[in-house]
Amino acid sequence: MHIVMVMGGGLVLLLLFLLFGRLWGATAFSYALAATSFLPLWLALVVGNLWVGVLHAGYGIREELPILVLNFAVPAVLAFAAAWYFARP
């Protein structure tokens, strides 16, 4: 259940970034820039989630690493898809 909540949080964060892209200028470039600028922040957040899982929850890095990949990959693929969709002519 925690994986679904983290992934859902990533999707909400991506939607907020796209909303800010609309507020910054409502051009195709601002949407694509917002979608790609989401990625470093999302990576930092899921690495923080891994860190909490290893240090405080008692999981090993080998147990948490596939969860990190899954939590990062789904919103990242959607961010790349949004950047591609808004950047095309």
DSSP file (Angstrom, degrees, kcal/mol; ACC not computed):
  #  RESIDUE AA STRUCTURE BP1 BP2  ACC     N-H-->O    O-->H-N    N-H-->O    O-->H-N    TCO  KAPPA ALPHA  PHI   PSI    X-CA   Y-CA   Z-CA
    1    1 A M     >        0   0    0      0, 0.0     4,-2.0     0, 0.0     5,-0.2   0.000 360.0 360.0 360.0 -34.3    0.0    0.0    0.0
    2    2 A H  H  >  +     0   0    0      1,-0.2     4,-2.5     2,-0.2     5,-0.2   0.873 360.0  55.1 -64.3 -35.7    2.9    2.3    0.7
    3    3 A I  H  > S+     0   0    0      1,-0.2     4,-2.6     2,-0.2    -1,-0.2   0.915 108.0  48.6 -62.5 -42.6    4.2    1.9   -2.8
    4    4 A V  H  > S+     0   0    0      1,-0.2     4,-2.5     2,-0.2    -1,-0.2   0.887 111.3  50.2 -65.3 -39.1    0.8    3.0   -4.2
    5    5 A M  H  X S+     0   0    0     -4,-2.0     4,-2.2     2,-0.2    -2,-0.2   0.909 112.1  46.6 -67.2 -41.1    0.7    6.0   -1.9
    6    6 A V  H  X S+     0   0    0     -4,-2.5     4,-2.0     2,-0.2    -2,-0.2   0.926 114.0  47.9 -66.7 -43.7    4.2    7.2   -2.9
    7    7 A M  H  X S+     0   0    0     -4,-2.6     4,-2.2     2,-0.2    -2,-0.2   0.904 111.4  50.9 -62.9 -40.7    3.5    6.7   -6.6
    8    8 A G  H  X S+     0   0    0     -4,-2.5     4,-2.3     1,-0.2    -1,-0.2   0.892 108.2  52.4 -62.9 -39.3    0.2    8.6   -6.2
    9    9 A G  H  X S+     0   0    0     -4,-2.2     4,-2.4     1,-0.2    -1,-0.2   0.879 108.2  51.7 -62.6 -37.3    2.1   11.4   -4.5
   10   10 A G  H  X S+     0   0    0     -4,-2.0     4,-2.3     2,-0.2    -2,-0.2   0.888 109.3  49.2 -65.7 -39.0    4.5   11.5   -7.4
   11   11 A L  H  X S+     0   0    0     -4,-2.2     4,-2.2     2,-0.2    -2,-0.2   0.896 111.4  49.0 -67.7 -39.2    1.6   11.7   -9.9
   12   12 A V  H  X S+     0   0    0     -4,-2.3     4,-2.1     2,-0.2    -2,-0.2   0.909 111.3  50.3 -64.5 -41.4    0.0   14.6   -7.9
   13   13 A L  H  X S+     0   0    0     -4,-2.4     4,-2.3     2,-0.2    -2,-0.2   0.898 109.4  51.2 -63.6 -40.3    3.4   16.3   -7.8
   14   14 A L  H  X S+     0   0    0     -4,-2.3     4,-2.4     2,-0.2    -2,-0.2   0.913 109.3  50.4 -62.2 -42.6    3.7   15.9  -11.6
   15   15 A L  H  X S+     0   0    0     -4,-2.2     4,-2.2     1,-0.2    -2,-0.2   0.883 109.4  51.4 -63.8 -37.1    0.3   17.4  -12.1
   16   16 A L  H  X S+     0   0    0     -4,-2.1     4,-2.4     2,-0.2    -1,-0.2   0.904 109.2  50.2 -65.2 -40.2    1.3   20.4   -9.8
   17   17 A F  H  X S+     0   0    0     -4,-2.3     4,-2.0     2,-0.2    -2,-0.2   0.909 110.9  49.1 -63.5 -40.8    4.4   20.9  -11.9
   18   18 A L  H  X S+     0   0    0     -4,-2.4     4,-1.7     2,-0.2    -2,-0.2   0.871 109.5  52.6 -66.5 -35.2    2.3   20.9  -15.1
   19   19 A L  H  X S+     0   0    0     -4,-2.2     4,-2.1     2,-0.2    -2,-0.2   0.917 109.4  48.5 -64.1 -42.5   -0.1   23.3  -13.5
   20   20 A F  H  X S+     0   0    0     -4,-2.4     4,-2.1     1,-0.2    -2,-0.2   0.850 106.7  57.3 -65.4 -33.0    2.8   25.6  -12.7
   21   21 A G  H  X>S+     0   0    0     -4,-2.0     5,-1.3     2,-0.2     4,-0.8   0.874 107.0  48.8 -62.4 -36.6    4.0   25.2  -16.3
   22   22 A R  H  <5S+     0   0    0     -4,-1.7     3,-0.5     1,-0.2    -2,-0.2   0.901 112.1  48.0 -67.5 -40.5    0.6   26.5  -17.4
   23   23 A L  H  <5S+     0   0    0     -4,-2.1    -2,-0.2     1,-0.2    -1,-0.2   0.805 105.1  60.5 -71.2 -28.3    0.9   29.5  -15.0
   24   24 A W  H  <5S-     0   0    0     -4,-2.1    -1,-0.2    -5,-0.1    -2,-0.2   0.743 139.6 -45.5 -72.5 -22.6    4.4   30.3  -16.2
   25   25 A G  T  <5 -     0   0    0     -4,-0.8    -3,-0.2    -3,-0.5    -2,-0.2   0.431  59.1-123.2 175.6 -13.0    3.4   30.9  -19.7
   26   26 A A      < +     0   0    0     -5,-1.3     2,-0.3     1,-0.2    -4,-0.2   0.813  67.6 131.2  55.3  34.0    1.0   28.3  -21.1
   27   27 A T  S  > S-     0   0    0     -6,-0.4     4,-1.8     1,-0.1    -1,-0.2  -0.716  73.4-110.7-107.0 166.6    3.4   27.5  -24.0
   28   28 A A  H  > S+     0   0    0     -2,-0.3     4,-2.2     1,-0.2     5,-0.2   0.878 118.6  54.0 -62.7 -36.6    4.5   24.1  -25.2
   29   29 A F  H  > S+     0   0    0      1,-0.2     4,-2.7     2,-0.2    -1,-0.2   0.889 105.5  51.8 -66.3 -38.9    8.0   24.9  -23.9
   30   30 A S  H  > S+     0   0    0      2,-0.2     4,-2.1     1,-0.2    -1,-0.2   0.880 110.5  48.6 -68.6 -36.0    6.8   25.8  -20.4
   31   31 A Y  H  X S+     0   0    0     -4,-1.8     4,-2.3     2,-0.2    -1,-0.2   0.936 114.2  45.7 -64.8 -45.9    4.8   22.5  -20.1
   32   32 A A  H  X S+     0   0    0     -4,-2.2     4,-2.2     1,-0.2    -2,-0.2   0.892 113.3  50.0 -65.7 -39.3    7.8   20.5  -21.3
   33   33 A L  H  X S+     0   0    0     -4,-2.7     4,-2.2     2,-0.2    -1,-0.2   0.896 111.2  49.2 -65.3 -40.1   10.2   22.4  -19.0
   34   34 A A  H  X S+     0   0    0     -4,-2.1     4,-0.8    -5,-0.2    -2,-0.2   0.900 111.0  49.6 -66.2 -40.1    7.9   21.8  -16.0
   35   35 A A  H  < S+     0   0    0     -4,-2.3     4,-0.5     1,-0.2     3,-0.2   0.895 115.3  42.7 -67.3 -39.4    7.6   18.1  -16.8
   36   36 A T  H >< S+     0   0    0     -4,-2.2     3,-0.7     1,-0.2    -1,-0.2   0.803 109.1  57.1 -78.9 -27.9   11.4   17.6  -17.0
   37   37 A S  H 3X S+     0   0    0     -4,-2.2     4,-0.7     1,-0.2    -1,-0.2   0.669  96.2  67.3 -75.2 -14.3   12.2   19.8  -14.0
   38   38 A F  H 3X S+     0   0    0     -4,-0.8     4,-2.4    -3,-0.2    -1,-0.2   0.820  86.8  71.5 -66.9 -32.1    9.9   17.5  -12.0
   39   39 A L  H <> S+     0   0    0     -3,-0.7     4,-2.5    -4,-0.5     5,-0.2   0.883  93.8  47.4 -61.9 -47.6   12.4   14.6  -12.4
   40   40 A P  H  > S+     0   0    0      0, 0.0     4,-2.1     0, 0.0    -1,-0.2   0.912 115.0  47.3 -63.1 -39.1   15.3   15.7  -10.2
   41   41 A L  H  X S+     0   0    0     -4,-0.7     4,-2.1     2,-0.2    -2,-0.2   0.915 112.6  49.1 -65.6 -41.8   13.0   16.6   -7.3
   42   42 A W  H  X S+     0   0    0     -4,-2.4     4,-2.3     2,-0.2     5,-0.2   0.889 109.6  52.0 -66.2 -38.4   11.1   13.3   -7.7
   43   43 A L  H  X S+     0   0    0     -4,-2.5     4,-2.1     1,-0.2    -1,-0.2   0.919 109.6  49.5 -62.9 -42.8   14.4   11.4   -7.7
   44   44 A A  H  X S+     0   0    0     -4,-2.1     4,-1.9     1,-0.2    -2,-0.2   0.886 111.1  50.4 -63.1 -38.2   15.5   13.1   -4.5
   45   45 A L  H  X S+     0   0    0     -4,-2.1     4,-1.9     2,-0.2    -2,-0.2   0.902 111.4  45.8 -69.1 -40.6   12.2   12.3   -2.8
   46   46 A V  H  X S+     0   0    0     -4,-2.3     4,-2.0     2,-0.2    -1,-0.2   0.837 111.3  52.7 -74.5 -29.6   12.3    8.6   -3.7
   47   47 A V  H  X S+     0   0    0     -4,-2.1     4,-2.5     2,-0.2    -1,-0.2   0.885 108.9  51.3 -67.3 -37.7   15.9    8.3   -2.6
   48   48 A G  H  X S+     0   0    0     -4,-1.9     4,-2.3     2,-0.2    -2,-0.2   0.880 107.8  52.2 -62.6 -37.9   14.8    9.9    0.7
   49   49 A N  H  X S+     0   0    0     -4,-1.9     4,-2.2     2,-0.2    -2,-0.2   0.893 109.6  49.1 -64.2 -40.1   12.0    7.3    0.8
   50   50 A L  H  X S+     0   0    0     -4,-2.0     4,-2.3     2,-0.2    -2,-0.2   0.921 109.8  52.0 -63.0 -43.8   14.7    4.6    0.4
   51   51 A W  H  X S+     0   0    0     -4,-2.5     4,-2.8     1,-0.2     5,-0.4   0.905 110.6  47.0 -60.6 -43.7   16.8    6.1    3.1
   52   52 A V  H  X>S+     0   0    0     -4,-2.3     4,-2.1     1,-0.2     5,-1.5   0.901 111.8  51.6 -65.4 -40.4   13.9    6.1    5.5
   53   53 A G  H  <5S+     0   0    0     -4,-2.2     6,-2.2     3,-0.2     5,-0.2   0.868 115.8  40.6 -64.5 -36.7   13.1    2.5    4.6
   54   54 A V  H  <5S+     0   0    0     -4,-2.3     4,-0.3     4,-0.2    -2,-0.2   0.934 124.7  33.2 -78.2 -47.5   16.7    1.4    5.2
   55   55 A L  H  <5S+     0   0    0     -4,-2.8    -3,-0.2    -5,-0.2    -2,-0.2   0.890 132.7  21.9 -80.3 -39.2   17.5    3.4    8.4
   56   56 A H  T  <5S+     0   0    0     -4,-2.1    -3,-0.2    -5,-0.4    -2,-0.1   0.796 125.3  43.4-103.6 -32.3   14.2    3.6   10.2
   57   57 A A  S   <S-     0   0    0     -5,-1.5    -3,-0.2     2,-0.1    -4,-0.1   0.636 101.3-123.0 -91.8 -13.6   12.1    0.7    8.9
   58   58 A G        +     0   0    0     -4,-0.3    -4,-0.2    -6,-0.3     2,-0.2   0.626  59.3 142.2  87.2  12.5   14.9   -1.9    9.0
   59   59 A Y        -     0   0    0     -6,-2.2    -1,-0.3     1,-0.1     2,-0.2  -0.513  49.2-116.9 -83.2 156.6   14.8   -3.0    5.4
   60   60 A G     >  -     0   0    0     -2,-0.2     4,-2.0     1,-0.1     3,-0.4  -0.488  22.4-113.6 -86.0 162.9   18.0   -3.8    3.5
   61   61 A I  H  > S+     0   0    0      1,-0.2     4,-2.5     2,-0.2    -1,-0.1   0.874 118.1  57.6 -64.2 -35.7   19.1   -1.8    0.4
   62   62 A R  H  4 S+     0   0    0      1,-0.2    -1,-0.2     2,-0.2    -3,-0.0   0.817 109.8  45.0 -64.6 -28.9   18.5   -4.9   -1.7
   63   63 A E  H  4 S+     0   0    0     -3,-0.4     4,-0.5     1,-0.1    -1,-0.2   0.833 117.9  42.8 -80.4 -33.9   14.9   -5.0   -0.6
   64   64 A E  H  X S+     0   0    0     -4,-2.0     4,-2.3     1,-0.2    -2,-0.2   0.745  97.1  74.3 -85.8 -24.9   14.4   -1.3   -1.1
   65   65 A L  H  X S+     0   0    0     -4,-2.5     4,-2.3     1,-0.2     5,-0.2   0.900  96.0  48.0 -62.1 -43.8   16.1   -0.8   -4.4
   66   66 A P  H  > S+     0   0    0      0, 0.0     4,-2.3     0, 0.0    -1,-0.2   0.864 111.8  52.1 -63.7 -31.4   13.4   -2.4   -6.6
   67   67 A I  H  > S+     0   0    0     -4,-0.5     4,-2.9     2,-0.2    -2,-0.2   0.895 108.1  51.2 -68.5 -39.2   10.8   -0.3   -4.8
   68   68 A L  H  X S+     0   0    0     -4,-2.3     4,-2.4     2,-0.2     5,-0.3   0.930 110.6  48.7 -60.8 -45.6   12.9    2.8   -5.5
   69   69 A V  H  X S+     0   0    0     -4,-2.3     4,-2.7     2,-0.2    -2,-0.2   0.919 114.5  45.0 -61.8 -44.3   13.0    1.9   -9.2
   70   70 A L  H  X S+     0   0    0     -4,-2.3     4,-1.6     1,-0.2    -2,-0.2   0.927 113.8  48.8 -66.0 -45.3    9.3    1.2   -9.4
   71   71 A N  H  < S+     0   0    0     -4,-2.9    -1,-0.2     1,-0.2    -2,-0.2   0.855 118.8  39.8 -65.0 -34.1    8.4    4.4   -7.4
   72   72 A F  H  X S+     0   0    0     -4,-2.4     4,-1.8    -5,-0.2    -2,-0.2   0.880 111.2  57.1 -80.1 -38.5   10.6    6.5   -9.7
   73   73 A A  H  X S+     0   0    0     -4,-2.7     4,-2.8    -5,-0.3     5,-0.3   0.887 100.1  53.3 -67.2 -43.1    9.8    4.9  -13.0
   74   74 A V  H  X S+     0   0    0     -4,-1.6     4,-1.8     1,-0.2    -1,-0.2   0.961 116.2  36.3 -64.5 -53.7    6.1    5.2  -13.2
   75   75 A P  H  > S+     0   0    0      0, 0.0     4,-2.2     0, 0.0    -1,-0.2   0.857 117.0  55.4 -66.1 -31.1    5.8    9.0  -12.6
   76   76 A A  H  X S+     0   0    0     -4,-1.8     4,-2.6     2,-0.2    -2,-0.2   0.909 106.8  49.0 -67.1 -40.9    9.1    9.5  -14.6
   77   77 A V  H  X S+     0   0    0     -4,-2.8     4,-2.3     1,-0.2    -1,-0.2   0.907 112.5  48.5 -63.8 -40.6    7.7    7.7  -17.7
   78   78 A L  H  X S+     0   0    0     -4,-1.8     4,-2.3    -5,-0.3    -2,-0.2   0.865 110.4  51.7 -67.1 -34.9    4.6    9.9  -17.4
   79   79 A A  H  X S+     0   0    0     -4,-2.2     4,-2.7     2,-0.2    -2,-0.2   0.919 110.9  47.4 -66.7 -42.8    6.7   13.0  -17.1
   80   80 A F  H  X S+     0   0    0     -4,-2.6     4,-2.5     2,-0.2    -2,-0.2   0.896 112.2  50.5 -63.4 -39.0    8.7   12.1  -20.2
   81   81 A A  H  X S+     0   0    0     -4,-2.3     4,-2.6     2,-0.2    -2,-0.2   0.907 111.8  47.2 -65.2 -40.8    5.4   11.3  -22.0
   82   82 A A  H  X S+     0   0    0     -4,-2.3     4,-2.6     2,-0.2     5,-0.2   0.912 112.2  49.7 -66.9 -41.5    4.0   14.7  -21.0
   83   83 A A  H  X S+     0   0    0     -4,-2.7     4,-1.7     1,-0.2    -2,-0.2   0.914 113.7  46.2 -63.1 -41.7    7.2   16.5  -22.1
   84   84 A W  H  X S+     0   0    0     -4,-2.5     4,-1.3     2,-0.2    -2,-0.2   0.926 113.1  49.7 -65.3 -43.6    7.2   14.7  -25.4
   85   85 A Y  H  < S+     0   0    0     -4,-2.6     3,-0.2     1,-0.2    -2,-0.2   0.913 116.3  40.4 -63.4 -43.2    3.5   15.5  -25.9
   86   86 A F  H  < S+     0   0    0     -4,-2.6    -1,-0.2     1,-0.2    -2,-0.2   0.732 113.8  53.9 -80.4 -20.6    3.8   19.2  -25.1
   87   87 A A  H  < S+     0   0    0     -4,-1.7    -1,-0.2    -5,-0.2    -2,-0.2   0.657  85.4  98.3 -87.8 -15.7    7.1   19.7  -27.0
   88   88 A R     <        0   0    0     -4,-1.3   -60,-0.0    -3,-0.2    -3,-0.0  -0.394 360.0 360.0 -72.8 151.6    5.9   18.2  -30.3
   89   89 A P              0   0    0      0, 0.0    -1,-0.1     0, 0.0    -4,-0.1   0.492 360.0 360.0 -72.6 360.0    4.8   20.8  -33.0
